[in-house]
Amino acid sequence: MADLAASLHAKLEAASARNPNRKPRSDAAERRLAIVQNLVANLALVALRHPPGTRLAVQADKKAATRYDRKDLPRGPLIDTLKSLAEDGLALYHAAVFKHLRTTVEPSARLRSMLTQAGASLEDISCAPGGETVILKAVVGRNRPKILVDYADTGETLRLRAEMRTVNDALAGADIRLYGERQPPDQLVRVFLVNGAEAPATFDGHGRLFGGFWQSLPRARRTGLTIGAERLVELDYRAMYVHLAYAHIGATLPAGDPYAVAGLEEHRDAVKKAAASLFFRDGTLRRLSGELRELLPAGWTAKMLSAAVEAKHPAIAHLLGTNIGPSLANTESNILVAVLLRLIGQGVVALPIHDCVLVAESAKAAAMAAMREESKRLVGVALPMEEKAGQQVAAIGK
């Protein structure tokens, strides 16, 4: 793959030399080589991991550089190089649609063929250090892309970034494989949200971890994951948002299934989705989404569903419809990061998926202890957890 990037760079350099309007700079060739290597690696990662049609989002506007821009990969030259690759038939470039879609790019069939001929594999790809891992985005309206928010560092953001560095360094040093093929190190990021582009830069809303390839794997494919050639187990907090809501008011969730609602005993998924919707909204649930309508029995309305959830959980009924969800999500993410850091301190690497972790079976007891003790430390109660059935897999040799 390095040879492929070098040949593409040489071709672009030759084209640049024929352009009389382009003034050479002493560092220009090295910068363009780094850009080509970066683009080839990212396009190859998409080609080797995902089916045709999968796209990468890129920042292509001409606004001033922010903390999300890398100085070694300046936006202007990067986009120019990307367009050159597209003109050469190696990438498909999709321009942004104002206020609706980001600029995206995908590997072309020609590039996929070149990667196959070169014998490229995921083990040829590495991760360059230096990317921002604490992301702040603003919600600017329904059905519109969230926008990146630049922010000034504080003691809090420095701490958050240091935590992410510890997590990512541990992941980079682990032998993580999928069906025996070693995976390149992914860089996890924490994504925080604020309401509106003019809102103060705060880091108490959301904060979930994203960027791990395992997070988007279908459940059946996760059975091919190993760490150190050892099979994994999936440990999951049960009904976490409901438990966190009770912890928020200093109460304990009554025994039994929190989603077992009278009249909807056979429709647990509908109750679970309804509870989530009520946590993440301001005001009453007035209409059922298409998904909820399909999950509910005939005749149920939004008003009936809300009343049923409130009757099941009268202690936290006053929290429903107050948009407490982002705060609960932030607590959830704080707990998960604390669990990851605690395990790393014990020499254990875990793969996070929002409110659960994938961990080697030999570390199961340590992970369960960490999940119990960190939740108790942060919210005052040891949150219940479970091992998801069917997630253990046979060890795969190196």
N, C-alpha and C positions, 0 to 999 in steps of 0.2 A: 504494500500500500504506500510506503514511503517513496518507492520508485515511481509509482503512478502520480503522486503529488508533485514529485520533482519534474517529471516530464511535462505535466500540465503547466507548472510554473515556468519552465523553459519556453514553452510555446507562448505564454502570455508575455514574457519578457521580450521575445522576438517581435511580437506585435507592437509592444510599447516602443521598441527601438525604431520602428518605422513611423511612429507618430511624431511629427515635427513640433507639435504643440505641447508635448509633455517634456518638462525639464527634469532631467535625472537628479536625484539626491543621493548622497552617500549611503543613507540607510534605507533607501526605497526598496532595493532588491530584497534585502533581508525581511523587511516588513511585508512585502508582497508574498514572499515564500511562506512566512508564518500564517498569513491570511489564507493562502491556498491550502496549506496543510490543515488548518482549522476547518475550512469548508469541506474538504475531501473527507476528513474524519467524521464530521457530523452527517454528511450525506451518506457515507458508508454505514454509519451506525443505523440510520433509518433503513437503508437497503437490506442490511443483514438481519435486522430484528423485526421488520414490519413488512406487511404486504404492500404492493404497489398502490399508490394513492395516498399514502401516509405523508403528511407534510410537517415541516418545521416552521414555526413562527419566527420572524426576524423583525428587528426594529429598523425601519427604513426611512423614517421622516428626517427632516433637516433641522430639527430643533437642536438647541445647545446640548452638548454632552452632559450626562448625569453620572451618578455613581454606578449605574448599571452598564456603562460603556467601559470597555477595557482599553487602556491607553495603547497596548501593543496591537490591538485590532481595531483601529479607528473606523467609525461607521461608514464614512464616505468611501474610502478605498475598498472596504469589505463589500459594500453593495455593488460598487463598480466591478469588482472581481467576480462577484456572484452573477451579475448580468453577463459578463464575458463568458462564464461557464455555460450560462443558458443559451447564449448565441452560438456556442460551439456544440450544442446538443447534449450537454452533460447534466443539465439541471432544468427543471421546469419552474419558472418564476411566475408567481401569481401576485399581481399588484393588489394593494389594499383597497378596500371599499370604505369610503369615509364614514366613520362612526359605526361601522358594522363589522368589518373583517380586517384583521391584521394582514400585512404582507407575509406571504408564505412561500416556501420553496420545497421541492421534492426531487429526489434523484430520478434521472431519466432512465428509460429502458437501456439506452446505450451505456450509461455509467454502470448500471447493474451488471450488464454483460462484461464490461471491462473489469469489474471487481471479481467476477467469477473466473475470468481468464487469468487474472493475477493471483488467484488462490487466496484472496483476502479472507480474513476471519476476524471475529470479535477480539481475539487475543492480540491483534495488530494495533488496536486502538487504546490510547491512554488518555488521561484527563489532565489538561494543563491547569496549574494552580492559579488562583487569583480572581475567580468569578465571585460576584456578590451572592451571599447565602442568606441574607436577611432582606426579604422582599416586602415592600409596602405597596399595596394597590388600592385604588379608589373605585368604588362602585358608583357609576355615573348614570345609571338608568337600566331599565329592563331590556334584555336582549341586546345589550351593547357590550363590547369588550371592556374589561376593567383596565384602567390606565395605571402605568407605573408612576409612583410618587417619589420624587427625590427628597431626601431628608438629611439633616445634620446629625452626626453621630453624638450619642450621649453615653453615659456609663452603662445604661441599659442595653443599647444596641451593640456596644463593644462586648458586653457579657454574652449576649445572644449569639454574636458572631464567633466568639471563642468557643462556645458550646458546639456550634455547628462544625467548627474546625476539628474538634475532638472526635465528633461522630464520623465525619467524612474521612479523617485519617485512619480511624479504625476500620471502616469499610474498605478503604483502599488497600489495607494490609491483609484483608481476609481472603481466603480461597473460596469465592462464591461461584458456583457453577449451576448451569441449567442443562439438565440431561448430559452431564459430563463435560460441557464446553465452558471453559473459564470465561467469566464476563468482565468487560472493562469496568473500571471503577466509576460509578455514578456519583455525582455531587448532589447531595440532598440540600434543599433550601426550605426555609420556613416562610410561608406566605401569610402576611397579616393584611387585614382589610380595614379601610375607613369608609365612611359614608360621604362621598363627594370629594371632588378634587380640591376644594378649599378647606376641608376639614383638617384639624391639627394632626400632626404626625404622632400617632399613638400606636402602641404595640400590645393592646389588650383585647383585640378583636380577631378571632380565628387564630392563625399561627400554626396550622397543620404543616406537616412535612410532606414535600413532594419531590419528585425527581428520581425515585428508585424504579428501575425497570420492572421489579417484581410487583409493584403496586397495580400495574395495569394488566398483569397476566390473568387470563381466565383461571378460575379456581382449579380446574382440572390440570392446567399447565403448571401450577405451583407445586404439584407433586414431584416435578423434576428438579426442584431446587435443593442444593446441598450447601453446607458450609463446612470446609475441611473434610469433604467426602462423607459427611455425616448427615443422616436424615433429619428433617426438620419437623417441629410441631408448631401449631398455630395457637397462641394463647390470646384470648379475647375478653375484654371487659364486657360484662353483661348489662344491657340497657343503660349504657353509660350516662347519656344525657338526663334520663329520669333520675338516676342515682345522684348525679351532680346537682340537679335542681333541689332535691331533698336536702343534700348537704349544704346547699346555699342558704337554706333557712334553718339549718341546725336540727333537722329532723331525720328520722330513719325511715327508709322505704319499708312499708309493710311486707310481710312474707308473701310469697307467691309470685306468679308471673305478672309483671307490671303492664303487660299488654293484653292480659286476659280480661276483656270488657264484656259485660252482660249484653247478650244479643249478637255479639261478634266473636263468639268462641272459635269459630272456624275461619276467622278472617284476621288473624294476628298481624299479618303484613300490613293490612290497611290501618290498623290501630298504631302500629309502629311509625308508619309514614305520616299519619295524622299528628301524632305527638311531635315529631320533628318539625312539621309545618307550623304548628302552634308555637313552638319555641322561637322560630325564625320569622316572625311576622309581627307587625304592629297592628293591633285591632283584631276584630272578629274574623273567623273563617267564614266567608260568605258564599263561596262557590267551591265545588269539588273540582280538583284537577281531573283530567282525563284518566290519569293513572289511578287515582283514588277511586274514581267512579267504577273502574273495571274491577277493582279489588273488593268493593263493597257489595253486599247483597242488594237486590232491587228494592227501591223505595227509600233508601237511606239518603238523607240530605246533609249538607254541611252543618246545619244547626244541630241536627240529631247527633252527628259524629262528635262535635265539640262538647255537647252536653254529656255524652257517654264518657269521654275522656276526663272531663271535670268531675263527674260522679265517681270515677275510678280513683282519682287522685285529688280529693278536695283540699289537701294540705298545700298543694302547689298550684291550685286552680288560678290564684291571683297572678301567677307568673306567666300563664299562657296568654299569648297575644301581646306580650310586652317586648318582643325581640330580644330576649335574654340569650338566645342561641349563640350569637358571636362570642359572648362572654363565657358560656359553657364550653364552646369549642376551644377557646383559649386555655381554659383550665385543663381540658382534655389533652391538648398539645403540650402544655407544661408538664403534665404527669408523664406523658410518653417520653419526652426528652430526658426527664429525670431518671426514668427507668433505663433508657439507653446508656446514660452516663454512668449510672451505678453499675450496670453490667460490664461496661468497658473497663471500669476500675477493677473488676474481678477477672479481666481477661476474656470476657464473653462478648461476641458480636451478635447483635440481633437486627433483623430487618423489620422496620416499622411499617404498618399499614393503618394509619389513622388511630384507631383505638385498640390495636392489637399488635403483637410482635410474632415474627417467625424466628425460631431459635433452634439450635441443635438440640437433639433429644437429651444429650448428656447434661445440658444446661437448663433443662426444664424446671427443676426445683429452684435453682437460683433465680430464674426469670420470674416464676410465680411469687417468690418471696419479695423480689424487687417491686413487682406490680402491687402487691399488697401494702408493702411498707411505704413506698413513695406516694401512693394515693392517700394513705392515712396521714403522712407528714404534711401533704399539701392541702387536703380538704377536711382532715379530721376524722375520716372514716376509711377503713380498708374496703375498697370497692370489690364486689364479687367478680370472679372471672371464671372462665371455662376453657377447656381444650376443645377446639372444634374437631368434630369427628371426621375421619377420612383424610386428614391432612398429613399423617405420617407416611413416609415414603421409604423405599429401600435405598440403602447407601449406594452411591455411584462411585466407582473407582476413578482415580485421577487419570 
